[in-house]
Amino acid sequence: MPDDAGTPVVPPTAAPPSHTEQATEPPAGQTILRQMLESSWLVSLLAIVAALVLGGVLIAAADPEVQQAATYLFARPSDFFEAVWSAVFGAYSALFQGAVVNFSAPDLQRALRPLTETMTVSTPLILAGLGLGIGFRAGLFNIGAQGQIILGGIFAGFIGFTFSLPPGLHLLLAVLGAALGGAIWASIAGVLKARTGAHEVIVTIMLNNIAVYLVAYLLTTTAFQRPGSSNPISPPIPGSATFPLVLGQGFRLHLGFLLALLAAVGVWWLMERSTLGFRFRAVGENPHAARTAGISVAWVTVWVMAIAGALAGLGGAAQVLGTEKVLTAGVAASFGFDAITVALLGRSRPLGTVLAGLLFGALRAGGFAMQARTGTPIDIVLVVQSLIVLFIAAPPLVRAIFRLPTPGGPTRAERHAARRRARATSSTTPTTQEAGA
């Protein structure tokens, strides 16, 4: 309707959001986390591709032959590109043969050993990643898997080398002790979050540091230190408490990998088919709505952290009872931090977490072969992992690099059609001077 001066008044298209609507919006951190988890499989795959491409650039830049060929690039550019191809292809070929299949091996056993090493290294990554994925889907950014792996290793190792029990029972108690240790350690952060509102990121970081110093101290006590040794190392785990080897003495692959696969199936059932998993997902989607529906957010927080810690503790059991067969201060290595990327790359789904764990296990297992055969610094593998973290944490960056459409947004054809309509409308709309005339 026109006003008194004859100027047309355009009514507002929508009412501003009320204070009630604004109060129910999820925090910014949960919004970013949800965007990271909702990124498509294509974006995750392209993030890996982009990381490998940039890693190839670094491999070429660090190669001495490439550096020498670059000095006369404009005189003979073919030498430069040939050196680049040789460096990148040689490094990634060695990485593949050290992680999947060694084609130059003299027998089938040695040819398949790299694949079994990848599966062995990926076991704690899968178990810890499954636990972190449950927390992510429940809206909790649990980054304490490092400390939870350590506590699981402490409990598993202590039960393993202290008690003398029948083989099956001994292993079962050690595995359950590892799950209990990780659950207790993670529950500390869950209880503090539920009772006081303490942020789980800060608490789990502190618990990680405490766990590192705790295992270092315990390995200097008579209860944990190996008799007759001054090194911080525990007594060896007896055979009654170790995971059986899957393929025999020629391989390190143990039953812990099958435990990780069973854990993935169990997490799928928990999150997709159980009432408890529905409550976890409801709280992760909108804690205010979940509380209105009668779900105790505090209770869910404690349970999520306990289950996540138990799974990470099983990762510590896989290291102590399966791979290393001894407890050391470096029992967790960097598995707890790498598991964050594994969970994000797998979109916090069990199948995706298993595949992402195998990928990172391959990078770890093949990195040493790449360094030994080609002289490429193993730090390149860490750079590739870091780049994957960067791209997974920024899906819009991957979409911008590969010119992918935004999810839920208009397609390229729709955008072109909208621009054509806008140009047609602007050409037919009279200007202000024409309207005044």
N, C-alpha and C positions, 0 to 999 in steps of 0.2 A: 504494500500500500504506500502511496506517496505521502510525504509529510506536508506541513503547511507551506513550505517553500517549493513544493513540487518535485523534490528530489526523491526518487524511488528508494525505499527502505528494504533492504534484504533481511529477511528473518534469519535468526541463527539456525544452523543446520543440526546442531545437537546441543543438549544441555551439558554444562560442565559437570564433571564427576563430583559426586557428593563426598562428604568426609568419610562416610561409611565405606564407600567403594574404594577410596584411597587407602583406608586402613587395612583392607583385606588384600592389597597387592603384596605379592611375595617380595622378600628383600632382594636387593640388587645382586648379591652373591648367588642366591638360588636361581635367579633369572639367567645369569651368565652360565652357571653350571648346567641348567636345563638346555640352553642353546647348544652347549658343547655336546651333550648327550643325544640331542635330537638331530645332529648332523648326519647326513646320509652316508651309506657305505661307499658311494662314489667319492665323496669328499675325503673319507679316511684313506681310500686307496690312492687318490691323487696326492694326499699329504705325504704318503710314503714315497711316491714317485718323485715329488718335488725335493724331498730330503735326499734321496739317492742322487738326483741330478746335481744338487749343490754339493753333496759329498764328493761326486766325481770331479767337480771344479777344484775342490781343495786337494784331492789326490793328484790331479794334474799340476797344480801349482807347487806342490811339495816334491814333485819328481825332479831329480837332477837333470835328466835328459831333456825334459820339457823346458826347464830353465835355460839350458844351453841352446836349444833350438830357438828359443824366443829371442836370443841375441841377434840372429840373422833372419828374423821372421819375414821381412819384406823381400829379402833376397831369394829365399827358398821357403815359401809358406808350406809346401807339402811336407817338409821335414817336421815342422812344428805340429801340424795336425796328425801326422803319423805317430809322433811321440806322445801326443795327448791320448790318442786312441789306444796305443799300446799300454800306457800307464793305467788308464781307467779300466780297460777291459781286463788287463792282467790282475789288477787288484780285486775287482768284483768277481772274476773267475775263481781266484784263490779263495775268496770269501765263500762262494757257493760250494766249492769242493771241500772246504773245511767245515761246512755246516750241513750239507745235504748228501752228496755222493762224491767220492773221490775217484774220478775216472782213471787216474794213473796208478791206482793201487794194484798190487800184484795178485790179490785174491779177493773174493767176494766179502769176506769178513772185514778186511780193512777198508773196502770200498763203502760199506754200509755203516762203519763205525761213526763217521761224522754225523749221520742222521740220529743215531742213538745218543750221541753227546748233546745234540740240540734238544732232544726230548728230556734228557737228564737235567740240563741246565734250566729248561723251561718249567720244571715241576714246581719249585717254590714261587716262580713268577705267576703261574696260573693260580695256585692256591691263594696267594696274597691278593692277586688281582680280583678274584672272585669275592673275597671279603670286602675289598674297597668298593667294588661295584655295587654291592648291597647297600653300603653307606651312601654312595652317590645317588642311587635311586630313591633313598629315603631322605634326601636333602641334607646329608651330613658329609662334610668334606674331611673324611678321616685320612690323615697322612701319617698315621702312627704305625704302619705295617712294619717298619724297620724295627722298632722296639718290640712289637708283638712277635716277630720272627725270633728275635733274640730270647725272649722269655719262653717261647715254645721250645727252642733249642736247649735252654737251661733245664727245664723240667724233663724233657725227653732224655737228655744226656744223664742227668742225675739218676733217674729211674733205671736207665740202661746200665750204667757201670756200677751202681750201688747194690742192686738186688740180684739175687740168683733165683730165677724162676724158669718154669718150662718154656720152650721156645714160643709157642703161639701166645700164651698168656703174657709172657714178658713183653713181646712186641706190642700187644694190644694195650697193656697198661702204659707203656712208654708213649704211644701215640695219643691215648686219651689224656695223659699228663701234659703233653705238648699243647693239645687243644685247650685244656683247662688253664694253662699258664698264659696263653695268648688271650683267652677270654677275660681272665682276671685283669690283665694289664690294660686291655681296651675298655673294660667296664669302669675303670677309674675315670677316664675321660667322659664316659656316658653318664655316670652318676653326677659328676660335677656339672655337666651340661644340663641335666634334667633338674638338679636341685638349685643351682646357683646361676645358671645361664652362662657359665664360662664357655668361651668359644672353643670348639673342638680342635681347631687348627693350632691354637697356642698351646693347649694342654697336651696334644699328641706330640708336638715338637719337643716340649719339655720332657715327656715320657721317653721319647727316643734317646735323648741325651742321657737320661738317668739309666736306661737299659744298657747303653754302651759302657758306662762306667761301672755298672753293677756286675756285668759279666767279666769285665777286666779285674775287678776286685775278687770275685768268687774264685777265679782261676789262680789266685795266689793263696787261697786257703787250703788247709789239709783235706777238706771234704771234696774239693774239686780238682786240685792239682795232682798230676801224675806222680806217684811215689818215685823218689830218686831223681827227679828232674826239676831244674830251676826255671824251665820255660813255662809260660802260661798256657798249658795244654792239659786236658783231662785224660784220665785213663781210657784206653780204647774200649769201644762198645763191643760187648761179646756178641757172638753170632746169634744167640737166642733173642736178642733185642734189635737186630738189624733187618732191614727190608730185604727179602730174597731177590736175587738177580733174575731178571726176566729172560735174558738170552744167554746166560752162562758166564763163565769167568772172562771171556774175551771182551765183554762189554760192561760198562758201568751202569747201564739202564736197570733200574730196580722197580720194585712194586709200588713205590711212591708215585710214579707217573700214572699208574692205573688208579691209585687213590685220588689223584687230582682230577682225572676224568669222571670218576664217580661223584666227586664233590661238585663238579660242574652240573651233572644231572640233578643232584640234590638241590643245588641252588636254583636251577630252572623250576623244579617242582615247587620249591618254597615260594618263589616270587610270582609264579604264574598260576599255580593251582591251589595254594593254601590260603586260609583265612588270615594267617599271620602275615604272609607276603602281601596280601591286599592292604592290610593296615600299614605296612611299610610304604607301599607305593602311594597310598592316600596321603600320608603325612608328607611324603616327598613332593607331591603335586601341590598341595595347599594345606599347611598345618592348621590354619584357621578353620577351614571347612571340615577338616578331619576332627578337630576338637568339637565343633558344633554337632557333628554326627555321633559323638560319644566316644571317640577314640582318645585314649590317654597318650598325648604326645610324649610326655616324660617317660612313660613305660616303654613306648616304642623306641625312644632314643637309647635307653639302656640295653634293650634286647638287640637292637641293630649293632651297637658297638660290641656286645658280647659275641655275637655270631661272627662278625667280621674279624674280631681278634682270634677266635677259635680257628678260623680258616687260615689266617696268617700264621698262627702257632703251628698248624700242620705243615706249613712251609718250612718252619724251623726243624720239625721232626724229619722232613725229607732230607734236609742237609746233614743233620747229625746222625740219623739212623740209617741213611741210605747212601749219600754221596761221599761224605767225609769220614763217617764212622768214628768221629771224635769231636769233642766240643772245644772250640778255640774262640778267641776274642773276635775274629772276623767271620763268625758263623753266618751272619746276615749279609756280608759283603755290601752290595748296593741293591739287593733284591727288593727291599721295601720301598725304595724310591722309584725304581724302575717299574714296580707294580702299579704305581699311579698312572704312568703312561700306558701300561698294558690295559688297565681298566678303561681309560678314556678312549684309547684306540679301539677297543672292543665294544664301545658304547655301553659298557656296564651290563652286557648280556653274556650269558655263559659261553655260548658258542664263539662269539666275537672275542671274549677274553682268552679262550683256549688258543684261538688262531693268533691273536696278538702275542700271547706268551711264547708260542712256538717261533714267531718272527724274532722276538727279542732274544730268545734262546739261540736262534741261528746267528744273530749278529754277535753274540758273545762267543759262541763256539767257533765261528768262522773268522773272527777278528784275529785270533792268535795265528791261524794258518796264513792269513793275508799278510801279517807282519813278517812271518818267518820266510815266506816264499818270495815276496816282492819287496820287502823292506819298507812297506807303507806303515807309517805310524799307527799304532792301534788306537790312538786318540781320535782318529778319523771316525771310528765306530761310535765313539761317544758323541762326536759332533753330529753324526747322522741321527742318533737317538734324540739328541737335544733338538734338532730341527724337526723331527717328528712331533715332539712335545709342542714346539712353537706352532706348527701348522694345525695340529689337532686342537690346540687351545684357541685358535683364531680361524674358524671356518670361513668367515667372510673374506679373509686374506686368500685362502685357497680358491674360493669362488671367483675372486677378482683376478687371480693369476690365470686360471683356466677358463674365465668368462662363463661361469655357470650361473643360471638364474637363481634368484633368492627363493627359498621354499615359501610357498604361499603367495608369492608375488606374481605379477603378470609375466607372461612369456615374452620373448623378443618380438614375435609377430604382433602380440597385443600392444606392446609399447610403440611399435611403428604405426599401428593403426590409430592409437591414441594421439600420436604426434600429428598424423595427417588430419585427423578431425580437428585438432586444436588449430592447425594452420588454416584449414578451411573456415573455421568459425571466426578466426581473427580477420580473415580477408573479407568476410561478409558482414561483420559487425561495423556499424557507422561510427566514425570518430566523434569526439565531443563537439568539434566545430561544425561537423555536418549535422549533428543532432540539434545544435543551437540554431543553425540556419533553417 
